[in-house]
């Protein structure tokens, strides 16, 4: 492996993932996303541990389809 190669982790434990097995991770992400730990756990269970997916879920960005948003913009 050269110095320019970046190994890819076999699992999704990284700075952009939320580890529900770590109290410190849960507390940090709950603070960053301004939610309770219970809300954070529910979101991770619903969409997985990727922080961007969890944030979108918590903000409700997935609550409507693009077609519904386009229809709503036309009214």
Phi and psi in radians as a Rosetta constraint file:
Dihedral C 1 N 2 CA 2 C 2 CIRCULARHARMONIC -1.414 0.35
Dihedral N 2 CA 2 C 2 N 3 CIRCULARHARMONIC 2.964 0.35
Dihedral C 2 N 3 CA 3 C 3 CIRCULARHARMONIC -1.192 0.35
Dihedral N 3 CA 3 C 3 N 4 CIRCULARHARMONIC -0.304 0.35
Dihedral C 3 N 4 CA 4 C 4 CIRCULARHARMONIC -1.523 0.35
Dihedral N 4 CA 4 C 4 N 5 CIRCULARHARMONIC -0.227 0.35
Dihedral C 4 N 5 CA 5 C 5 CIRCULARHARMONIC -1.354 0.35
Dihedral N 5 CA 5 C 5 N 6 CIRCULARHARMONIC 2.371 0.35
Dihedral C 5 N 6 CA 6 C 6 CIRCULARHARMONIC -1.957 0.35
Dihedral N 6 CA 6 C 6 N 7 CIRCULARHARMONIC 2.061 0.35
Dihedral C 6 N 7 CA 7 C 7 CIRCULARHARMONIC -1.183 0.35
Dihedral N 7 CA 7 C 7 N 8 CIRCULARHARMONIC 2.537 0.35
Dihedral C 7 N 8 CA 8 C 8 CIRCULARHARMONIC -1.719 0.35
Dihedral N 8 CA 8 C 8 N 9 CIRCULARHARMONIC 2.200 0.35
Dihedral C 8 N 9 CA 9 C 9 CIRCULARHARMONIC -1.159 0.35
Dihedral N 9 CA 9 C 9 N 10 CIRCULARHARMONIC 2.451 0.35
Dihedral C 9 N 10 CA 10 C 10 CIRCULARHARMONIC -1.248 0.35
Dihedral N 10 CA 10 C 10 N 11 CIRCULARHARMONIC -0.270 0.35
Dihedral C 10 N 11 CA 11 C 11 CIRCULARHARMONIC -2.231 0.35
Dihedral N 11 CA 11 C 11 N 12 CIRCULARHARMONIC 3.089 0.35
Dihedral C 11 N 12 CA 12 C 12 CIRCULARHARMONIC -1.725 0.35
Dihedral N 12 CA 12 C 12 N 13 CIRCULARHARMONIC 0.622 0.35
Dihedral C 12 N 13 CA 13 C 13 CIRCULARHARMONIC -1.611 0.35
Dihedral N 13 CA 13 C 13 N 14 CIRCULARHARMONIC 1.793 0.35
Dihedral C 13 N 14 CA 14 C 14 CIRCULARHARMONIC -2.697 0.35
Dihedral N 14 CA 14 C 14 N 15 CIRCULARHARMONIC -3.086 0.35
Dihedral C 14 N 15 CA 15 C 15 CIRCULARHARMONIC -1.131 0.35
Dihedral N 15 CA 15 C 15 N 16 CIRCULARHARMONIC -0.295 0.35
Dihedral C 15 N 16 CA 16 C 16 CIRCULARHARMONIC -1.825 0.35
Dihedral N 16 CA 16 C 16 N 17 CIRCULARHARMONIC 0.258 0.35
Dihedral C 16 N 17 CA 17 C 17 CIRCULARHARMONIC -2.139 0.35
Dihedral N 17 CA 17 C 17 N 18 CIRCULARHARMONIC 2.719 0.35
Dihedral C 17 N 18 CA 18 C 18 CIRCULARHARMONIC -1.906 0.35
Dihedral N 18 CA 18 C 18 N 19 CIRCULARHARMONIC 2.082 0.35
Dihedral C 18 N 19 CA 19 C 19 CIRCULARHARMONIC -1.670 0.35
Dihedral N 19 CA 19 C 19 N 20 CIRCULARHARMONIC 1.848 0.35
Dihedral C 19 N 20 CA 20 C 20 CIRCULARHARMONIC -1.265 0.35
Dihedral N 20 CA 20 C 20 N 21 CIRCULARHARMONIC -0.125 0.35
Dihedral C 20 N 21 CA 21 C 21 CIRCULARHARMONIC -1.567 0.35
Dihedral N 21 CA 21 C 21 N 22 CIRCULARHARMONIC -0.045 0.35
Dihedral C 21 N 22 CA 22 C 22 CIRCULARHARMONIC -2.037 0.35
Dihedral N 22 CA 22 C 22 N 23 CIRCULARHARMONIC 2.016 0.35
Dihedral C 22 N 23 CA 23 C 23 CIRCULARHARMONIC -1.034 0.35
Dihedral N 23 CA 23 C 23 N 24 CIRCULARHARMONIC -0.645 0.35
Dihedral C 23 N 24 CA 24 C 24 CIRCULARHARMONIC -1.150 0.35
Dihedral N 24 CA 24 C 24 N 25 CIRCULARHARMONIC -0.730 0.35
Dihedral C 24 N 25 CA 25 C 25 CIRCULARHARMONIC -1.119 0.35
Dihedral N 25 CA 25 C 25 N 26 CIRCULARHARMONIC -0.782 0.35
Dihedral C 25 N 26 CA 26 C 26 CIRCULARHARMONIC -1.058 0.35
Dihedral N 26 CA 26 C 26 N 27 CIRCULARHARMONIC -0.823 0.35
Dihedral C 26 N 27 CA 27 C 27 CIRCULARHARMONIC -1.097 0.35
Dihedral N 27 CA 27 C 27 N 28 CIRCULARHARMONIC -0.741 0.35
Dihedral C 27 N 28 CA 28 C 28 CIRCULARHARMONIC -1.137 0.35
Dihedral N 28 CA 28 C 28 N 29 CIRCULARHARMONIC -0.820 0.35
Dihedral C 28 N 29 CA 29 C 29 CIRCULARHARMONIC -1.213 0.35
Dihedral N 29 CA 29 C 29 N 30 CIRCULARHARMONIC -0.613 0.35
Dihedral C 29 N 30 CA 30 C 30 CIRCULARHARMONIC -1.088 0.35
Dihedral N 30 CA 30 C 30 N 31 CIRCULARHARMONIC -0.706 0.35
Dihedral C 30 N 31 CA 31 C 31 CIRCULARHARMONIC -1.167 0.35
Dihedral N 31 CA 31 C 31 N 32 CIRCULARHARMONIC -0.828 0.35
Dihedral C 31 N 32 CA 32 C 32 CIRCULARHARMONIC -1.052 0.35
Dihedral N 32 CA 32 C 32 N 33 CIRCULARHARMONIC -0.690 0.35
Dihedral C 32 N 33 CA 33 C 33 CIRCULARHARMONIC -1.625 0.35
Dihedral N 33 CA 33 C 33 N 34 CIRCULARHARMONIC -0.023 0.35
Dihedral C 33 N 34 CA 34 C 34 CIRCULARHARMONIC 0.983 0.35
Dihedral N 34 CA 34 C 34 N 35 CIRCULARHARMONIC 0.900 0.35
Dihedral C 34 N 35 CA 35 C 35 CIRCULARHARMONIC -2.365 0.35
Dihedral N 35 CA 35 C 35 N 36 CIRCULARHARMONIC 2.934 0.35
Dihedral C 35 N 36 CA 36 C 36 CIRCULARHARMONIC -1.363 0.35
Dihedral N 36 CA 36 C 36 N 37 CIRCULARHARMONIC 2.847 0.35
Dihedral C 36 N 37 CA 37 C 37 CIRCULARHARMONIC -1.112 0.35
Dihedral N 37 CA 37 C 37 N 38 CIRCULARHARMONIC -0.610 0.35
Dihedral C 37 N 38 CA 38 C 38 CIRCULARHARMONIC -1.134 0.35
Dihedral N 38 CA 38 C 38 N 39 CIRCULARHARMONIC -0.736 0.35
Dihedral C 38 N 39 CA 39 C 39 CIRCULARHARMONIC -1.115 0.35
Dihedral N 39 CA 39 C 39 N 40 CIRCULARHARMONIC -0.697 0.35
Dihedral C 39 N 40 CA 40 C 40 CIRCULARHARMONIC -1.103 0.35
Dihedral N 40 CA 40 C 40 N 41 CIRCULARHARMONIC -0.813 0.35
Dihedral C 40 N 41 CA 41 C 41 CIRCULARHARMONIC -1.054 0.35
Dihedral N 41 CA 41 C 41 N 42 CIRCULARHARMONIC -0.748 0.35
Dihedral C 41 N 42 CA 42 C 42 CIRCULARHARMONIC -1.078 0.35
Dihedral N 42 CA 42 C 42 N 43 CIRCULARHARMONIC -0.745 0.35
Dihedral C 42 N 43 CA 43 C 43 CIRCULARHARMONIC -1.141 0.35
Dihedral N 43 CA 43 C 43 N 44 CIRCULARHARMONIC -0.734 0.35
Dihedral C 43 N 44 CA 44 C 44 CIRCULARHARMONIC -1.132 0.35
Dihedral N 44 CA 44 C 44 N 45 CIRCULARHARMONIC -0.703 0.35
Dihedral C 44 N 45 CA 45 C 45 CIRCULARHARMONIC -1.109 0.35
Dihedral N 45 CA 45 C 45 N 46 CIRCULARHARMONIC -0.598 0.35
Dihedral C 45 N 46 CA 46 C 46 CIRCULARHARMONIC -1.348 0.35
Dihedral N 46 CA 46 C 46 N 47 CIRCULARHARMONIC -0.713 0.35
Dihedral C 46 N 47 CA 47 C 47 CIRCULARHARMONIC -2.162 0.35
Dihedral N 47 CA 47 C 47 N 48 CIRCULARHARMONIC -0.044 0.35
Dihedral C 47 N 48 CA 48 C 48 CIRCULARHARMONIC 1.766 0.35
Dihedral N 48 CA 48 C 48 N 49 CIRCULARHARMONIC -3.104 0.35
Dihedral C 48 N 49 CA 49 C 49 CIRCULARHARMONIC -1.666 0.35
Dihedral N 49 CA 49 C 49 N 50 CIRCULARHARMONIC 0.037 0.35
Dihedral C 49 N 50 CA 50 C 50 CIRCULARHARMONIC -1.223 0.35
Dihedral N 50 CA 50 C 50 N 51 CIRCULARHARMONIC 2.168 0.35
Dihedral C 50 N 51 CA 51 C 51 CIRCULARHARMONIC -1.014 0.35
Dihedral N 51 CA 51 C 51 N 52 CIRCULARHARMONIC -0.667 0.35
Dihedral C 51 N 52 CA 52 C 52 CIRCULARHARMONIC -1.158 0.35
Dihedral N 52 CA 52 C 52 N 53 CIRCULARHARMONIC -0.686 0.35
Dihedral C 52 N 53 CA 53 C 53 CIRCULARHARMONIC -1.165 0.35
Dihedral N 53 CA 53 C 53 N 54 CIRCULARHARMONIC -0.706 0.35
Dihedral C 53 N 54 CA 54 C 54 CIRCULARHARMONIC -1.125 0.35
Dihedral N 54 CA 54 C 54 N 55 CIRCULARHARMONIC -0.756 0.35
Dihedral C 54 N 55 CA 55 C 55 CIRCULARHARMONIC -1.077 0.35
Dihedral N 55 CA 55 C 55 N 56 CIRCULARHARMONIC -0.781 0.35
Dihedral C 55 N 56 CA 56 C 56 CIRCULARHARMONIC -1.086 0.35
Dihedral N 56 CA 56 C 56 N 57 CIRCULARHARMONIC -0.720 0.35
Dihedral C 56 N 57 CA 57 C 57 CIRCULARHARMONIC -1.086 0.35
Dihedral N 57 CA 57 C 57 N 58 CIRCULARHARMONIC -0.784 0.35
Dihedral C 57 N 58 CA 58 C 58 CIRCULARHARMONIC -1.171 0.35
Dihedral N 58 CA 58 C 58 N 59 CIRCULARHARMONIC -0.558 0.35
Dihedral C 58 N 59 CA 59 C 59 CIRCULARHARMONIC -1.463 0.35
Dihedral N 59 CA 59 C 59 N 60 CIRCULARHARMONIC -0.140 0.35
Dihedral C 59 N 60 CA 60 C 60 CIRCULARHARMONIC 1.400 0.35
Dihedral N 60 CA 60 C 60 N 61 CIRCULARHARMONIC 0.300 0.35
Dihedral C 60 N 61 CA 61 C 61 CIRCULARHARMONIC -1.127 0.35
Dihedral N 61 CA 61 C 61 N 62 CIRCULARHARMONIC -0.355 0.35
Dihedral C 61 N 62 CA 62 C 62 CIRCULARHARMONIC -1.743 0.35
Dihedral N 62 CA 62 C 62 N 63 CIRCULARHARMONIC 0.198 0.35
Dihedral C 62 N 63 CA 63 C 63 CIRCULARHARMONIC -1.361 0.35
Dihedral N 63 CA 63 C 63 N 64 CIRCULARHARMONIC -0.288 0.35
Dihedral C 63 N 64 CA 64 C 64 CIRCULARHARMONIC -2.310 0.35
Dihedral N 64 CA 64 C 64 N 65 CIRCULARHARMONIC 2.719 0.35
Dihedral C 64 N 65 CA 65 C 65 CIRCULARHARMONIC -1.507 0.35
Dihedral N 65 CA 65 C 65 N 66 CIRCULARHARMONIC 2.888 0.35
Dihedral C 65 N 66 CA 66 C 66 CIRCULARHARMONIC -1.060 0.35
Dihedral N 66 CA 66 C 66 N 67 CIRCULARHARMONIC -0.666 0.35
Dihedral C 66 N 67 CA 67 C 67 CIRCULARHARMONIC -1.075 0.35
Dihedral N 67 CA 67 C 67 N 68 CIRCULARHARMONIC -0.720 0.35
Dihedral C 67 N 68 CA 68 C 68 CIRCULARHARMONIC -1.156 0.35
Dihedral N 68 CA 68 C 68 N 69 CIRCULARHARMONIC -0.666 0.35
Dihedral C 68 N 69 CA 69 C 69 CIRCULARHARMONIC -1.160 0.35
Dihedral N 69 CA 69 C 69 N 70 CIRCULARHARMONIC -0.706 0.35
Dihedral C 69 N 70 CA 70 C 70 CIRCULARHARMONIC -1.122 0.35
Dihedral N 70 CA 70 C 70 N 71 CIRCULARHARMONIC -0.781 0.35
Dihedral C 70 N 71 CA 71 C 71 CIRCULARHARMONIC -1.056 0.35
Dihedral N 71 CA 71 C 71 N 72 CIRCULARHARMONIC -0.726 0.35
Dihedral C 71 N 72 CA 72 C 72 CIRCULARHARMONIC -1.177 0.35
Dihedral N 72 CA 72 C 72 N 73 CIRCULARHARMONIC -0.557 0.35
Dihedral C 72 N 73 CA 73 C 73 CIRCULARHARMONIC -1.250 0.35
Dihedral N 73 CA 73 C 73 N 74 CIRCULARHARMONIC -0.447 0.35
Dihedral C 73 N 74 CA 74 C 74 CIRCULARHARMONIC -1.451 0.35
Dihedral N 74 CA 74 C 74 N 75 CIRCULARHARMONIC -0.083 0.35
